[in-house]
Amino acid sequence: MNIIIVGGGFGGIKAALELSKDSRNHITLISDSTEFQYYPTLYSSATGHSHLESWAPLGEIFAESSNVEVYIDTITSIDVEQKVVGGESGTSYHYEVCIIAIGVVTTYFGIPGLETYAYGIKSEEEIKRLKRRLSIDIAENHHLDKNYIIIGGGPTGVELSAAMGTYLKRLMKRYHIRERTVNIRLVEAMPRILPRLSEQTSRRVTRRLKKLGVRVETGKKVERETAHELIVSGASIDSHTVIWTSGVTNHPFFANNPSVFRLAKNGRVEVDQYLQANKDIYVIGDNAATPFTGLAQTAIHDARTVARNLKRQTSGRPMKPYKAILPVQAIPVGARWAIVEWRWLRFCGWIGGLIRRVADLVGYSEVLPLGTSLGAWRAAKVYEDDYFAPTIKVKKRR
């Protein structure tokens, strides 16, 4: 079977790995990046830890998969009748089955100034830009910003705000700057942080953040940003280090192909009980309008479901309907401390931190070779102030 997989994230890689187990399949993985990005640890790489815990070469992941070819391209169109996806490179990719898992993109909700002045940590380029800003301030100018503001009280915002203080203090020590008070503010528009989790979890994490010196501000609306200030609910906050961790929307590819995809109210793609969006086109992970979309565990579960159903279809057996599974959420809040929630179960403190470490090892092993996954997991203990991603050799379409 000739299978095209679009997207080099959790869903796309897991689907390729599962389907490659059948030597009769020929799989073409198309990604706009040469590397897989492990999103759960981006906050850690942004605060001084090794880049190896957040990025792995696609070529290394599929080195032992002889029936998987990796191409670097950006998909712009899809023809259901001809069974062809078109790339930005001008290349046409023919498929029997197409699986799309291209993830979401950042949105600033039209708030003036954010796109120009705010920093992010959702990619290697964004992290480099943020670390360059901090390096210029502390290493060159021996200066601390009046306020370091993280916008967005979801898991990423919580993780980053908890780790930022320790990172800044390490930088001060490294560059022989007298330690001083660091003002870190976490701003959330909703009445509480972690709004998708329980109120009890939200309260515990709020207490933990305050203990770490983070000022938690909920129910606050970000109105605009300039080069030197952020306007929040009518009040001005002096800062040139504002980090945006909130706001994502579905990839524009789907809205740009309205004859192929039908979108739900939340912008995700409507799929049937087998995760099909159209004939022989499957949409999984963050792109699909399914319960618990937006989580890595969901993307992996989706990929497994589609791979198993394609195997059943090949052998003439009926496909099984998709069943959503509530993932365990484990959110680190500072060193060796995390909160874990699954249904009515909750753990926090060092036990939660241990569970999160185990969860990361499991997460790596789902998509990376054994040696790479162990290396990435161990890299969490390595501090690295400046880094450059390795050059990866994979096939490119020009």
C-alpha positions as CSV (number, residue, x, y, z in Angstrom):
1,M,0.0,0.0,0.0
2,N,1.3,3.4,-0.9
3,I,0.8,5.6,2.2
4,I,1.5,9.3,2.4
5,I,1.9,10.7,6.0
6,V,2.0,14.5,6.3
7,G,3.5,15.8,9.5
8,G,6.6,14.9,11.5
9,G,5.2,15.2,15.0
10,F,3.9,12.5,17.4
11,G,1.0,11.4,15.3
12,G,2.8,11.3,12.0
13,I,5.9,9.5,13.3
14,K,4.0,7.0,15.3
15,A,1.7,6.2,12.3
16,A,4.8,5.7,10.1
17,L,6.5,3.5,12.6
18,E,3.5,1.3,13.1
19,L,2.7,1.0,9.4
20,S,6.4,0.3,8.5
21,K,6.1,-3.0,10.4
22,D,4.4,-4.4,7.3
23,S,6.9,-4.6,4.5
24,R,4.2,-4.5,1.9
25,N,3.6,-0.8,2.8
26,H,5.6,2.0,1.2
27,I,5.4,5.0,3.4
28,T,6.3,8.6,2.4
29,L,6.6,10.9,5.4
30,I,6.4,14.6,4.4
31,S,7.5,17.2,7.0
32,D,8.4,20.9,6.9
33,S,11.3,20.2,9.3
34,T,14.3,17.9,9.4
35,E,13.6,17.2,13.1
36,F,11.0,15.7,15.4
37,Q,10.2,18.2,18.2
38,Y,9.3,16.8,21.6
39,Y,6.9,19.5,22.8
40,P,6.6,18.5,26.5
41,T,10.2,19.6,27.1
42,L,10.4,22.9,25.1
43,Y,10.1,24.9,28.3
44,S,13.1,23.0,29.7
45,S,15.3,23.7,26.6
46,A,14.2,27.3,26.8
47,T,15.5,27.6,30.3
48,G,19.0,26.2,29.9
49,H,18.7,22.5,29.4
50,S,20.1,20.5,26.5
51,H,18.5,20.8,23.1
52,L,18.8,17.0,22.8
53,E,15.8,16.5,25.1
54,S,13.6,18.4,22.6
55,W,14.8,17.6,19.1
56,A,15.7,14.4,17.2
57,P,16.6,13.9,13.6
58,L,13.9,12.4,11.4
59,G,16.7,10.6,9.5
60,E,17.8,8.9,12.7
61,I,14.3,7.9,13.7
62,F,13.7,6.0,10.4
63,A,17.3,4.8,9.9
64,E,16.2,1.2,10.3
65,S,12.9,1.5,8.4
66,S,13.7,0.6,4.8
67,N,10.1,1.2,3.6
68,V,9.9,4.8,4.9
69,E,11.1,7.7,2.9
70,V,11.4,11.2,4.4
71,Y,10.9,14.3,2.3
72,I,11.1,18.0,3.5
73,D,8.3,19.9,2.0
74,T,5.2,21.9,3.0
75,I,1.9,20.5,1.7
76,T,-0.5,23.2,0.2
77,S,-3.2,21.2,-1.7
78,I,-4.9,17.9,-1.9
79,D,-6.9,16.4,-4.8
80,V,-9.4,13.7,-3.6
81,E,-10.3,12.5,-7.1
82,Q,-6.7,12.1,-8.3
83,K,-5.4,11.1,-4.9
84,V,-2.6,13.6,-5.0
85,V,-1.2,16.1,-2.4
86,G,0.7,19.0,-3.7
87,G,3.8,20.5,-2.1
88,E,5.2,24.0,-1.9
89,S,8.2,22.7,-3.8
90,G,6.0,22.0,-6.8
91,T,6.1,18.2,-6.2
92,S,3.0,16.1,-6.4
93,Y,2.8,13.1,-4.1
94,H,0.4,10.2,-5.1
95,Y,-1.2,8.1,-2.4
96,E,-3.6,5.3,-1.8
97,V,-4.1,6.4,1.8
98,C,-3.2,9.8,3.2
99,I,-2.8,10.5,6.9
100,I,-2.5,14.1,8.0
101,A,-1.0,15.2,11.3
102,I,0.5,18.7,10.8
103,G,-0.3,20.2,14.2
104,V,-1.5,23.7,15.1
105,V,-0.1,27.2,14.6
106,T,0.2,30.1,17.0
107,T,-2.5,32.8,17.0
108,Y,-2.4,36.1,18.8
109,F,-6.1,36.8,18.7
110,G,-5.5,40.0,16.9
111,I,-3.9,41.6,20.0
112,P,-1.9,44.6,18.8
113,G,1.9,44.3,19.1
114,L,2.1,40.7,20.3
115,E,3.2,39.2,17.0
116,T,6.0,41.9,16.7
117,Y,7.3,42.1,20.3
118,A,6.4,38.9,22.2
119,Y,8.7,35.9,22.4
120,G,7.6,32.3,22.1
121,I,9.0,28.8,22.9
122,K,7.1,26.7,20.3
123,S,10.0,26.2,18.0
124,E,13.8,26.1,18.0
125,E,13.9,29.5,16.3
126,E,11.7,31.0,18.9
127,I,13.7,29.6,21.8
128,K,17.0,30.9,20.2
129,R,15.4,34.3,19.9
130,L,14.3,34.3,23.6
131,K,17.7,33.1,24.9
132,R,19.5,35.7,22.8
133,R,17.4,38.4,24.4
134,L,18.2,37.1,27.9
135,S,21.9,36.7,27.0
136,I,22.1,40.3,25.7
137,D,20.4,41.6,28.9
138,I,22.4,39.6,31.4
139,A,25.7,38.7,29.8
140,E,26.4,41.9,27.9
141,N,24.4,44.6,29.7
142,H,24.4,43.1,33.2
143,H,20.7,44.0,33.4
144,L,17.5,42.3,34.5
145,D,14.2,43.2,33.1
146,K,11.7,44.8,35.5
147,N,9.2,42.1,34.8
148,Y,9.4,38.8,32.9
149,I,5.8,38.1,31.8
150,I,4.5,34.8,30.6
151,I,1.0,35.0,29.0
152,G,-1.1,31.8,29.2
153,G,-1.9,29.7,32.3
154,G,-2.0,26.4,30.5
155,P,0.6,23.7,31.0
156,T,3.3,25.4,29.0
157,G,2.9,28.7,30.7
158,V,3.0,27.0,34.2
159,E,6.0,25.0,33.3
160,L,7.9,27.9,31.9
161,S,7.1,30.4,34.7
162,A,8.2,27.8,37.3
163,A,11.5,27.2,35.6
164,M,12.3,30.8,34.6
165,G,13.5,32.1,38.0
166,T,16.0,29.3,38.4
167,Y,17.4,29.8,34.9
168,L,17.8,33.6,35.4
169,K,19.6,33.0,38.7
170,R,22.0,30.5,36.9
171,L,22.7,33.2,34.3
172,M,23.4,35.8,36.9
173,K,25.8,33.4,38.7
174,R,27.5,32.5,35.4
175,Y,28.1,36.1,34.4
176,H,29.1,37.2,38.0
177,I,26.2,39.4,38.5
178,R,25.1,40.1,42.1
179,E,21.9,38.1,42.6
180,R,18.8,40.2,42.9
181,T,15.0,39.8,42.9
182,V,13.5,38.4,39.7
183,N,9.9,39.5,39.0
184,I,8.1,36.8,37.1
185,R,4.4,37.2,36.3
186,L,2.0,34.6,34.9
187,V,-1.0,36.2,33.2
188,E,-4.2,34.2,32.4
189,A,-7.5,35.5,31.0
190,M,-9.5,32.7,32.6
191,P,-10.5,32.8,36.3
192,R,-7.9,30.2,37.1
193,I,-4.8,28.6,35.7
194,L,-4.9,25.1,34.1
195,P,-8.6,25.6,33.3
196,R,-8.9,22.2,31.6
197,L,-7.9,20.4,34.8
198,S,-9.7,20.3,38.2
199,E,-10.0,23.3,40.5
200,Q,-8.1,21.4,43.1
201,T,-5.2,20.9,40.8
202,S,-5.3,24.6,39.8
203,R,-5.2,25.7,43.5
204,R,-2.3,23.4,44.3
205,V,-0.3,24.6,41.3
206,T,-1.1,28.3,42.1
207,R,0.3,27.8,45.7
208,R,3.4,26.1,44.3
209,L,4.1,28.9,41.8
210,K,3.7,31.5,44.5
211,K,6.2,29.6,46.7
212,L,8.6,29.8,43.7
213,G,8.2,33.5,43.6
214,V,5.8,33.7,40.5
215,R,3.1,36.3,40.7
216,V,-0.1,34.6,39.3
217,E,-2.6,37.0,37.8
218,T,-5.9,35.4,36.6
219,G,-8.9,37.0,35.0
220,K,-6.6,39.5,33.3
221,K,-7.0,40.5,29.6
222,V,-4.0,41.3,27.5
223,E,-4.8,44.3,25.4
224,R,-1.6,45.3,23.6
225,E,2.2,45.3,23.7
226,T,4.8,47.8,22.8
227,A,8.6,47.5,22.8
228,H,8.7,48.4,26.5
229,E,5.4,47.6,28.1
230,L,2.4,45.3,28.2
231,I,-1.1,46.6,28.7
232,V,-3.2,44.2,30.8
233,S,-6.8,45.1,31.8
234,G,-6.0,48.8,31.4
235,A,-2.8,48.7,33.5
236,S,0.7,49.2,32.1
237,I,3.5,46.7,33.1
238,D,7.1,47.6,32.2
239,S,8.7,44.8,30.3
240,H,10.5,44.0,27.1
241,T,10.5,40.2,27.9
242,V,6.9,39.0,27.3
243,I,6.5,35.4,26.4
244,W,3.4,34.2,24.6
245,T,2.4,30.6,25.5
246,S,-1.3,30.9,24.8
247,G,-3.3,30.8,21.7
248,V,-3.2,28.1,19.0
249,T,-5.5,27.5,16.1
250,N,-5.7,24.6,13.6
251,H,-3.3,24.6,10.7
252,P,-4.6,26.9,7.8
253,F,-4.1,24.0,5.3
254,F,-7.6,22.7,6.2
255,A,-9.4,26.0,5.9
256,N,-7.6,26.5,2.6
257,N,-9.1,23.2,1.2
258,P,-12.8,23.6,2.1
259,S,-14.0,21.1,-0.5
260,V,-12.1,18.4,1.2
261,F,-12.4,19.1,4.9
262,R,-15.3,20.1,7.1
263,L,-14.4,22.1,10.2
264,A,-16.0,21.9,13.6
265,K,-16.7,25.1,15.7
266,N,-13.3,24.9,17.4
267,G,-11.6,24.9,14.0
268,R,-10.5,21.3,14.1
269,V,-11.4,18.9,11.3
270,E,-14.6,16.8,11.6
271,V,-13.8,13.1,11.3
272,D,-15.9,9.9,11.2
273,Q,-15.8,7.0,13.7
274,Y,-12.6,5.8,12.0
275,L,-10.9,9.2,12.0
276,Q,-11.5,9.7,8.3
277,A,-12.2,13.2,7.0
278,N,-12.8,12.1,3.4
279,K,-12.3,9.1,1.3
280,D,-9.0,7.4,2.2
281,I,-7.9,10.6,4.1
282,Y,-7.3,10.3,7.8
283,V,-6.8,13.3,10.1
284,I,-5.3,12.7,13.5
285,G,-3.7,14.4,16.5
286,D,-4.2,18.1,17.2
287,N,-5.9,18.6,13.8
288,A,-8.9,16.3,14.5
289,A,-12.1,17.3,16.4
290,T,-11.9,14.5,18.9
291,P,-12.0,14.4,22.7
292,F,-8.7,15.3,24.3
293,T,-7.2,16.7,21.1
294,G,-4.1,18.7,21.7
295,L,-2.2,16.2,23.8
296,A,0.7,14.1,22.7
297,Q,-0.8,10.9,24.1
298,T,-3.9,11.5,22.0
299,A,-1.9,11.9,18.9
300,I,-0.1,8.6,19.6
301,H,-3.4,6.8,20.3
302,D,-4.9,8.2,17.1
303,A,-1.9,7.0,15.1
304,R,-2.2,3.5,16.5
305,T,-5.9,3.4,15.8
306,V,-5.5,4.3,12.1
307,A,-2.5,1.9,11.7
308,R,-4.4,-1.0,13.1
309,N,-7.5,-0.3,11.0
310,L,-5.5,-0.1,7.8
311,K,-3.9,-3.5,8.7
312,R,-7.4,-4.9,9.3
313,Q,-8.6,-3.4,6.0
314,T,-5.7,-5.0,4.1
315,S,-6.5,-8.4,5.5
316,G,-10.2,-8.1,4.7
317,R,-11.4,-7.6,8.2
318,P,-13.8,-4.7,9.3
319,M,-12.3,-1.6,10.9
320,K,-13.0,-0.9,14.5
321,P,-14.5,2.5,15.6
322,Y,-12.2,5.0,17.4
323,K,-12.5,5.2,21.2
324,A,-11.1,8.3,22.9
325,I,-8.9,7.6,25.9
326,L,-8.4,10.2,28.7
327,P,-4.6,10.8,29.0
328,V,-2.8,11.2,32.2
329,Q,-1.5,14.8,32.6
330,A,1.8,15.3,34.4
331,I,2.9,18.9,34.7
332,P,6.3,19.9,36.2
333,V,6.2,23.0,38.4
334,G,9.8,23.6,39.3
335,A,12.7,21.1,39.9
336,R,11.7,17.6,41.1
337,W,8.1,18.7,41.6
338,A,5.1,17.9,39.4
339,I,1.4,17.5,39.6
340,V,-0.3,14.5,38.0
341,E,-4.0,14.2,37.3
342,W,-6.1,11.4,35.8
343,R,-9.8,11.3,36.5
344,W,-10.1,11.5,40.3
345,L,-6.4,10.5,41.0
346,R,-4.0,13.3,41.8
347,F,-0.3,13.2,42.9
348,C,2.0,16.2,43.5
349,G,5.4,16.9,44.8
350,W,8.4,14.6,44.3
351,I,6.1,11.6,43.6
352,G,4.5,13.6,40.8
353,G,8.0,14.6,39.6
354,L,9.0,10.9,39.4
355,I,5.9,10.0,37.5
356,R,6.6,12.8,35.0
357,R,10.1,11.6,34.5
358,V,8.8,8.1,33.8
359,A,6.2,9.5,31.5
360,D,8.8,11.3,29.5
361,L,10.8,8.1,29.0
362,V,7.7,6.4,27.8
363,G,6.9,9.3,25.5
364,Y,10.4,9.2,23.9
365,S,10.3,5.5,23.5
366,E,7.0,5.7,21.5
367,V,8.6,7.6,18.7
368,L,12.4,7.3,19.0
369,P,14.9,4.4,18.7
370,L,16.0,3.0,22.1
371,G,19.4,4.7,22.2
372,T,18.0,8.0,21.0
373,S,15.2,7.9,23.5
374,L,17.5,7.2,26.4
375,G,19.9,9.9,25.3
376,A,17.0,12.4,25.1
377,W,15.7,11.4,28.5
378,R,19.1,11.7,30.2
379,A,19.7,15.1,28.5
380,A,17.1,16.6,30.9
381,K,20.0,16.7,33.5
382,V,22.3,18.6,31.2
383,Y,22.6,22.4,31.3
384,E,23.4,24.1,28.1
385,D,23.3,27.9,27.6
386,D,24.1,28.0,23.9
387,Y,23.2,25.3,21.4
388,F,23.0,24.6,17.7
389,A,20.9,21.8,16.3
390,P,22.8,19.2,14.4
391,T,22.7,19.1,10.6
392,I,20.4,16.3,9.4
393,K,20.7,14.6,6.0
394,V,17.3,13.7,4.6
395,K,15.9,13.9,1.1
396,K,14.8,17.3,0.1
397,R,12.4,18.3,-2.7
398,R,13.4,21.5,-4.5
